[in-house]
């Protein structure tokens, strides 16, 4: 299968800490903690690898603390095409209040790439680009990098007839969509921000997604939290959801959703099976602190438990 390239411009070390009850201004004793190499594109690549699909990872990586990432690349057989930059890759701290089932995020700043390093990444991606190969641009932008750089990447890749997916937010998402990506994966709140309107109901989300797909991007995946996700393509409009899930952590669930969708799309699965695999990948990630997939027989069983609804009957 054609290797997918994920581009994470601002990766992070994900440090998740569990406390019984979070109270500001007090001392806490964590019941457990976990550290892992993270960042949206890397999370997607990891799930692709677990699913048996080759993946290459790229972007910017701090040269002062790369060991956790290098071990992760080796453990998951990911091809390393990152450009090293001065400083440490940032840490994202998630404090999970187990009594309230709430998560507090603290995202530390990361290194800022130079103009020469941005040019080096562009050349590396241009070398990797080829017709029909999927590239995913995922996550936030590092310090000193503006959305115009995303546009430069997209134009470089499209010049080689590569396919480009994007999973980011705010001005970066707007710039990428306007530049002509082939797939976008906002959540419902990011969709609101993108179109500049409040979406009060599921029907509002669906109509907004339809308009966006019709006008700007041919494939759209909209994550709806515990309500599932929308999958809009030229071939079908679907809503998929899993049965009730024992949620251990929400970290990486949206990335896993996208990984399953991309993997199924590349291998030519039907639209409904693309939605099913995406949902099973997200389901599996919700039940684990780390990227994980069940055994093949369990995965197949879960595919059958995913509810997929065609939306063509709703007003378009």
C-alpha positions as a Markdown table, in Angstrom:
| # | Residue | x | y | z |
|---|---|---|---|---|
| 1 | Unk | 0.0 | 0.0 | 0.0 |
| 2 | Unk | 1.1 | 3.5 | -0.8 |
| 3 | Unk | 2.8 | 5.0 | 2.3 |
| 4 | Unk | 1.0 | 8.0 | 3.9 |
| 5 | Unk | 3.1 | 11.0 | 5.0 |
| 6 | Unk | 2.0 | 12.9 | 8.2 |
| 7 | Unk | 3.4 | 16.4 | 8.8 |
| 8 | Unk | 3.4 | 17.6 | 12.4 |
| 9 | Unk | 4.9 | 21.1 | 12.6 |
| 10 | Unk | 4.5 | 21.4 | 16.3 |
| 11 | Unk | 4.8 | 17.9 | 17.9 |
| 12 | Unk | 4.7 | 17.4 | 21.7 |
| 13 | Unk | 5.5 | 15.0 | 24.5 |
| 14 | Unk | 2.1 | 14.1 | 25.9 |
| 15 | Unk | 2.3 | 13.9 | 29.7 |
| 16 | Unk | -0.9 | 12.7 | 31.3 |
| 17 | Unk | -1.3 | 12.9 | 35.1 |
| 18 | Unk | -4.2 | 11.4 | 37.0 |
| 19 | Unk | -5.4 | 13.0 | 40.3 |
| 20 | Unk | -8.4 | 12.1 | 42.5 |
| 21 | Unk | -9.7 | 15.7 | 42.6 |
| 22 | Unk | -8.1 | 18.8 | 41.1 |
| 23 | Unk | -8.2 | 21.8 | 43.3 |
| 24 | Unk | -6.3 | 25.0 | 42.4 |
| 25 | Unk | -3.7 | 26.3 | 44.8 |
| 26 | Unk | -3.3 | 22.9 | 46.6 |
| 27 | Unk | -0.7 | 20.0 | 46.6 |
| 28 | Unk | -1.8 | 16.9 | 44.7 |
| 29 | Unk | -0.5 | 13.3 | 44.7 |
| 30 | Unk | -0.9 | 11.8 | 41.3 |
| 31 | Unk | -2.4 | 8.3 | 41.3 |
| 32 | Unk | -0.5 | 7.6 | 38.0 |
| 33 | Unk | 1.1 | 9.3 | 35.0 |
| 34 | Unk | 2.1 | 8.5 | 31.5 |
| 35 | Unk | 4.5 | 10.1 | 29.0 |
| 36 | Unk | 4.6 | 9.4 | 25.2 |
| 37 | Unk | 5.6 | 11.0 | 22.0 |
| 38 | Unk | 2.7 | 12.9 | 20.6 |
| 39 | Unk | 1.3 | 15.4 | 18.2 |
| 40 | Unk | -1.6 | 15.0 | 15.9 |
| 41 | Unk | 0.3 | 13.8 | 12.8 |
| 42 | Unk | 2.4 | 11.4 | 14.8 |
| 43 | Unk | -0.7 | 10.0 | 16.5 |
| 44 | Unk | -2.3 | 9.3 | 13.1 |
| 45 | Unk | 0.9 | 7.7 | 11.8 |
| 46 | Unk | 1.1 | 5.4 | 14.9 |
| 47 | Unk | -2.5 | 4.1 | 14.3 |
| 48 | Unk | -1.7 | 3.6 | 10.7 |
| 49 | Unk | 1.3 | 1.5 | 11.6 |
| 50 | Unk | -0.7 | -0.6 | 14.1 |
| 51 | Unk | -3.2 | -1.2 | 11.3 |
| 52 | Unk | -0.5 | -2.5 | 9.0 |
| 53 | Unk | -0.1 | 0.6 | 6.8 |
| 54 | Unk | 3.3 | 2.1 | 6.1 |
| 55 | Unk | 3.7 | 5.7 | 7.3 |
| 56 | Unk | 6.3 | 8.4 | 7.1 |
| 57 | Unk | 6.5 | 11.1 | 9.7 |
| 58 | Unk | 7.8 | 14.6 | 9.1 |
| 59 | Unk | 7.7 | 18.2 | 10.5 |
| 60 | Unk | 9.9 | 19.9 | 13.0 |
| 61 | Unk | 11.5 | 18.1 | 16.0 |
| 62 | Unk | 13.6 | 19.7 | 18.8 |
| 63 | Unk | 17.2 | 18.4 | 18.7 |
| 64 | Unk | 17.6 | 18.6 | 22.5 |
| 65 | Unk | 15.1 | 15.9 | 23.5 |
| 66 | Unk | 14.5 | 13.6 | 20.6 |
| 67 | Unk | 15.1 | 10.3 | 22.3 |
| 68 | Unk | 11.4 | 9.6 | 23.2 |
| 69 | Unk | 10.5 | 10.2 | 19.6 |
| 70 | Unk | 13.3 | 8.2 | 18.1 |
| 71 | Unk | 12.3 | 5.2 | 20.2 |
| 72 | Unk | 8.7 | 5.6 | 19.2 |
| 73 | Unk | 9.7 | 5.7 | 15.5 |
| 74 | Unk | 11.7 | 2.6 | 15.9 |
| 75 | Unk | 9.0 | 0.7 | 17.9 |
| 76 | Unk | 6.3 | 1.5 | 15.4 |
| 77 | Unk | 8.4 | 1.2 | 12.2 |
| 78 | Unk | 7.8 | 4.8 | 11.2 |
| 79 | Unk | 10.0 | 6.4 | 8.6 |
| 80 | Unk | 11.6 | 9.5 | 10.1 |
| 81 | Unk | 11.6 | 12.6 | 7.8 |
| 82 | Unk | 11.6 | 15.2 | 10.5 |
| 83 | Unk | 13.7 | 18.4 | 10.2 |
| 84 | Unk | 15.6 | 19.0 | 13.5 |
| 85 | Unk | 15.5 | 22.4 | 15.0 |
| 86 | Unk | 17.3 | 24.0 | 18.0 |
| 87 | Unk | 15.7 | 23.6 | 21.4 |
| 88 | Unk | 13.4 | 21.1 | 23.0 |
| 89 | Unk | 10.1 | 19.7 | 21.6 |
| 90 | Unk | 7.3 | 21.1 | 23.8 |
| 91 | Unk | 5.4 | 19.1 | 26.4 |
| 92 | Unk | 1.7 | 19.0 | 26.6 |
| 93 | Unk | 0.4 | 18.3 | 30.1 |
| 94 | Unk | -3.0 | 16.8 | 30.7 |
| 95 | Unk | -4.3 | 16.7 | 34.2 |
| 96 | Unk | -7.2 | 14.2 | 34.5 |
| 97 | Unk | -9.5 | 14.7 | 37.5 |
| 98 | Unk | -10.9 | 11.2 | 37.9 |
| 99 | Unk | -13.6 | 12.2 | 40.3 |
| 100 | Unk | -15.2 | 14.8 | 38.0 |
| 101 | Unk | -14.1 | 13.0 | 34.7 |
| 102 | Unk | -12.6 | 16.3 | 33.5 |
| 103 | Unk | -9.2 | 17.1 | 31.8 |
| 104 | Unk | -7.2 | 20.3 | 32.2 |
| 105 | Unk | -4.7 | 21.0 | 29.5 |
| 106 | Unk | -1.5 | 22.9 | 29.8 |
| 107 | Unk | 0.5 | 23.3 | 26.6 |
| 108 | Unk | 4.0 | 24.5 | 26.9 |
| 109 | Unk | 5.7 | 26.5 | 24.1 |
| 110 | Unk | 8.0 | 24.7 | 21.6 |
| 111 | Unk | 11.0 | 25.7 | 19.5 |
| 112 | Unk | 10.7 | 28.1 | 16.6 |
| 113 | Unk | 12.1 | 26.9 | 13.2 |
| 114 | Unk | 14.2 | 29.3 | 11.2 |
| 115 | Unk | 13.3 | 30.4 | 7.6 |
| 116 | Unk | 16.1 | 28.1 | 6.4 |
| 117 | Unk | 14.6 | 25.2 | 8.3 |
| 118 | Unk | 11.2 | 25.9 | 6.8 |
| 119 | Unk | 12.7 | 25.8 | 3.3 |
| 120 | Unk | 14.5 | 22.6 | 4.2 |
| 121 | Unk | 11.1 | 21.0 | 5.2 |
| 122 | Unk | 9.5 | 22.2 | 2.0 |
| 123 | Unk | 12.3 | 20.6 | -0.1 |
| 124 | Unk | 12.0 | 17.3 | 1.9 |
| 125 | Unk | 8.2 | 17.2 | 1.3 |
| 126 | Unk | 8.7 | 18.0 | -2.4 |
| 127 | Unk | 11.1 | 15.0 | -2.6 |
| 128 | Unk | 8.5 | 12.7 | -1.0 |
| 129 | Unk | 5.5 | 14.0 | -3.0 |
| 130 | Unk | 4.1 | 12.0 | -5.9 |
| 131 | Unk | 0.8 | 11.7 | -7.7 |
| 132 | Unk | -1.9 | 10.1 | -5.5 |
| 133 | Unk | 0.1 | 9.9 | -2.3 |
| 134 | Unk | -1.7 | 11.2 | 0.8 |
| 135 | Unk | -0.1 | 13.9 | 3.0 |
| 136 | Unk | -1.7 | 14.9 | 6.3 |
| 137 | Unk | -0.9 | 18.3 | 7.7 |
| 138 | Unk | -1.9 | 18.1 | 11.4 |
| 139 | Unk | -1.8 | 20.1 | 14.6 |
| 140 | Unk | -1.0 | 23.6 | 15.6 |
| 141 | Unk | 1.7 | 25.9 | 14.1 |
| 142 | Unk | 5.0 | 26.4 | 16.0 |
| 143 | Unk | 6.1 | 29.8 | 17.2 |
| 144 | Unk | 7.0 | 32.2 | 14.4 |
| 145 | Unk | 5.2 | 30.2 | 11.7 |
| 146 | Unk | 2.0 | 31.6 | 10.2 |
| 147 | Unk | -0.7 | 30.0 | 8.1 |
| 148 | Unk | 1.0 | 31.1 | 4.8 |
| 149 | Unk | 3.6 | 28.4 | 5.4 |
| 150 | Unk | 0.8 | 25.8 | 5.3 |
| 151 | Unk | -0.3 | 27.3 | 2.0 |
| 152 | Unk | 3.2 | 27.0 | 0.6 |
| 153 | Unk | 3.3 | 23.3 | 1.7 |
| 154 | Unk | 0.0 | 22.6 | 0.1 |
| 155 | Unk | 1.0 | 24.3 | -3.2 |
| 156 | Unk | 4.2 | 22.3 | -3.2 |
| 157 | Unk | 2.4 | 19.0 | -2.7 |
| 158 | Unk | -0.4 | 19.8 | -5.2 |
| 159 | Unk | 2.1 | 20.7 | -7.9 |
| 160 | Unk | 3.1 | 17.0 | -7.7 |
| 161 | Unk | -0.6 | 15.9 | -7.8 |
| 162 | Unk | -0.4 | 14.6 | -4.2 |
| 163 | Unk | -3.5 | 14.4 | -2.1 |
| 164 | Unk | -3.6 | 16.6 | 1.0 |
| 165 | Unk | -5.6 | 16.3 | 4.2 |
| 166 | Unk | -5.6 | 18.8 | 7.0 |
| 167 | Unk | -6.5 | 18.6 | 10.7 |
| 168 | Unk | -5.9 | 21.9 | 12.4 |
| 169 | Unk | -8.0 | 24.9 | 13.6 |
| 170 | Unk | -8.5 | 28.6 | 13.4 |
| 171 | Unk | -6.7 | 30.7 | 10.8 |
| 172 | Unk | -4.5 | 27.7 | 9.8 |
| 173 | Unk | -7.6 | 25.6 | 9.0 |
| 174 | Unk | -9.2 | 28.5 | 7.0 |
| 175 | Unk | -6.0 | 29.1 | 5.0 |
| 176 | Unk | -5.6 | 25.4 | 4.3 |
| 177 | Unk | -9.2 | 25.0 | 3.1 |
| 178 | Unk | -8.9 | 28.0 | 0.9 |
| 179 | Unk | -5.7 | 26.6 | -0.6 |
| 180 | Unk | -7.5 | 23.6 | -1.9 |
| 181 | Unk | -7.0 | 20.6 | 0.3 |
| 182 | Unk | -8.7 | 17.2 | -0.6 |
| 183 | Unk | -9.8 | 16.4 | 3.0 |
| 184 | Unk | -10.5 | 18.3 | 6.2 |
| 185 | Unk | -11.3 | 17.0 | 9.6 |
| 186 | Unk | -12.8 | 19.7 | 11.9 |
| 187 | Unk | -14.8 | 19.0 | 15.0 |
| 188 | Unk | -18.2 | 20.8 | 15.3 |
| 189 | Unk | -16.6 | 23.7 | 17.2 |
| 190 | Unk | -13.9 | 24.2 | 14.6 |
| 191 | Unk | -16.5 | 24.1 | 11.9 |
| 192 | Unk | -18.4 | 26.9 | 13.6 |
| 193 | Unk | -15.2 | 29.0 | 13.7 |
| 194 | Unk | -14.4 | 28.2 | 10.1 |
| 195 | Unk | -17.8 | 29.3 | 8.7 |
| 196 | Unk | -18.3 | 32.1 | 11.3 |
| 197 | Unk | -21.7 | 31.0 | 12.5 |
| 198 | Unk | -23.1 | 29.2 | 15.6 |
| 199 | Unk | -24.3 | 25.7 | 14.9 |
| 200 | Unk | -27.1 | 25.0 | 17.3 |
| 201 | Unk | -28.3 | 21.6 | 16.1 |
| 202 | Unk | -27.2 | 18.5 | 14.3 |
| 203 | Unk | -29.0 | 19.7 | 11.2 |
| 204 | Unk | -27.1 | 23.0 | 11.4 |
| 205 | Unk | -23.8 | 21.1 | 11.4 |
| 206 | Unk | -24.9 | 18.9 | 8.5 |
| 207 | Unk | -26.0 | 21.8 | 6.4 |
| 208 | Unk | -22.7 | 23.7 | 7.1 |
| 209 | Unk | -20.6 | 20.6 | 6.3 |
| 210 | Unk | -22.5 | 20.1 | 3.1 |
| 211 | Unk | -22.0 | 23.7 | 2.0 |
| 212 | Unk | -18.3 | 23.5 | 2.8 |
| 213 | Unk | -17.9 | 20.2 | 0.9 |
| 214 | Unk | -19.7 | 21.5 | -2.1 |
| 215 | Unk | -17.8 | 24.8 | -2.2 |
| 216 | Unk | -14.3 | 24.1 | -1.0 |
| 217 | Unk | -13.2 | 20.6 | 0.0 |
| 218 | Unk | -14.3 | 17.3 | -1.6 |
| 219 | Unk | -14.0 | 15.1 | 1.5 |
| 220 | Unk | -15.0 | 16.2 | 5.0 |
| 221 | Unk | -14.9 | 14.3 | 8.3 |
| 222 | Unk | -16.6 | 16.2 | 11.2 |
| 223 | Unk | -16.1 | 14.7 | 14.7 |
| 224 | Unk | -19.1 | 15.1 | 17.0 |
| 225 | Unk | -17.6 | 13.8 | 20.3 |
| 226 | Unk | -19.7 | 11.1 | 21.9 |
| 227 | Unk | -22.3 | 11.4 | 19.1 |
| 228 | Unk | -19.9 | 10.0 | 16.5 |
| 229 | Unk | -18.8 | 11.6 | 13.3 |
| 230 | Unk | -20.0 | 12.8 | 9.9 |
| 231 | Unk | -18.3 | 11.5 | 6.7 |
| 232 | Unk | -19.1 | 13.5 | 3.6 |
| 233 | Unk | -17.5 | 12.5 | 0.3 |
| 234 | Unk | -18.6 | 12.8 | -3.4 |
| 235 | Unk | -19.9 | 9.2 | -3.1 |
| 236 | Unk | -21.9 | 9.3 | 0.2 |
| 237 | Unk | -23.0 | 11.3 | 3.2 |
| 238 | Unk | -22.9 | 9.2 | 6.4 |
| 239 | Unk | -23.1 | 9.5 | 10.2 |
| 240 | Unk | -21.3 | 6.8 | 12.2 |
| 241 | Unk | -21.2 | 6.1 | 15.9 |
| 242 | Unk | -19.9 | 3.4 | 18.2 |
| 243 | Unk | -21.8 | 1.7 | 21.1 |
| 244 | Unk | -21.2 | 3.1 | 24.6 |
| 245 | Unk | -17.5 | 3.1 | 25.3 |
| 246 | Unk | -15.5 | 2.8 | 28.5 |
| 247 | Unk | -13.5 | 6.0 | 28.1 |
| 248 | Unk | -10.0 | 5.9 | 29.6 |
| 249 | Unk | -8.6 | 9.0 | 27.8 |
| 250 | Unk | -9.8 | 11.2 | 24.9 |
| 251 | Unk | -6.2 | 12.0 | 23.9 |
| 252 | Unk | -5.7 | 11.0 | 20.2 |
| 253 | Unk | -9.3 | 9.8 | 19.6 |
| 254 | Unk | -9.9 | 12.3 | 16.8 |
| 255 | Unk | -6.5 | 11.4 | 15.3 |
| 256 | Unk | -7.4 | 7.8 | 15.4 |
| 257 | Unk | -10.6 | 8.5 | 13.6 |
| 258 | Unk | -8.7 | 10.2 | 10.8 |
| 259 | Unk | -6.2 | 7.4 | 10.6 |
| 260 | Unk | -8.9 | 4.8 | 10.1 |
| 261 | Unk | -10.6 | 6.9 | 7.5 |
| 262 | Unk | -7.4 | 7.5 | 5.5 |
| 263 | Unk | -6.3 | 3.9 | 5.7 |
| 264 | Unk | -9.6 | 2.6 | 4.4 |
| 265 | Unk | -9.8 | 5.3 | 1.7 |
| 266 | Unk | -6.3 | 4.4 | 0.4 |
| 267 | Unk | -7.1 | 0.7 | 0.1 |
| 268 | Unk | -10.4 | 1.5 | -1.7 |
| 269 | Unk | -13.0 | 0.4 | 0.9 |
| 270 | Unk | -16.6 | 1.4 | 0.4 |
| 271 | Unk | -17.8 | 4.7 | 2.0 |
| 272 | Unk | -19.6 | 2.8 | 4.8 |
| 273 | Unk | -16.6 | 0.7 | 5.6 |
| 274 | Unk | -14.4 | 3.8 | 5.6 |
| 275 | Unk | -16.7 | 5.2 | 8.3 |
| 276 | Unk | -16.8 | 2.0 | 10.2 |
| 277 | Unk | -13.0 | 1.5 | 10.3 |
| 278 | Unk | -12.6 | 5.2 | 11.3 |
| 279 | Unk | -15.1 | 4.8 | 14.2 |
| 280 | Unk | -13.5 | 1.5 | 15.4 |
| 281 | Unk | -10.0 | 3.2 | 15.5 |
| 282 | Unk | -11.4 | 6.1 | 17.5 |
| 283 | Unk | -13.3 | 3.6 | 19.8 |
| 284 | Unk | -10.2 | 1.6 | 20.4 |
| 285 | Unk | -8.1 | 4.7 | 21.2 |
| 286 | Unk | -10.7 | 6.0 | 23.7 |
| 287 | Unk | -10.3 | 2.8 | 25.8 |
| 288 | Unk | -6.5 | 3.1 | 26.1 |
| 289 | Unk | -3.9 | 5.5 | 27.3 |
| 290 | Unk | -1.7 | 4.6 | 24.3 |
| 291 | Unk | -2.4 | 4.0 | 20.6 |
| 292 | Unk | -3.8 | 0.5 | 20.4 |
| 293 | Unk | -5.9 | -1.7 | 18.2 |
| 294 | Unk | -7.7 | -4.9 | 19.2 |
| 295 | Unk | -6.9 | -8.3 | 17.7 |
| 296 | Unk | -8.2 | -8.8 | 14.1 |
| 297 | Unk | -11.2 | -10.9 | 15.2 |
| 298 | Unk | -12.3 | -8.3 | 17.8 |
| 299 | Unk | -11.8 | -5.5 | 15.3 |
| 300 | Unk | -14.0 | -7.3 | 12.8 |
| 301 | Unk | -16.6 | -7.8 | 15.5 |
| 302 | Unk | -16.5 | -4.1 | 16.4 |
| 303 | Unk | -16.9 | -3.1 | 12.7 |
| 304 | Unk | -20.3 | -4.9 | 12.8 |
| 305 | Unk | -21.3 | -3.0 | 16.0 |
| 306 | Unk | -20.7 | 0.4 | 14.5 |
| 307 | Unk | -24.0 | 2.2 | 13.5 |
| 308 | Unk | -23.8 | 3.8 | 10.0 |
| 309 | Unk | -26.7 | 6.0 | 8.9 |
| 310 | Unk | -27.1 | 7.4 | 5.4 |
| 311 | Unk | -28.0 | 11.1 | 5.4 |
| 312 | Unk | -29.3 | 11.3 | 1.9 |
| 313 | Unk | -32.9 | 11.3 | 3.2 |
| 314 | Unk | -32.3 | 14.5 | 5.0 |
| 315 | Unk | -32.8 | 17.8 | 3.2 |
| 316 | Unk | -29.7 | 18.8 | 1.2 |
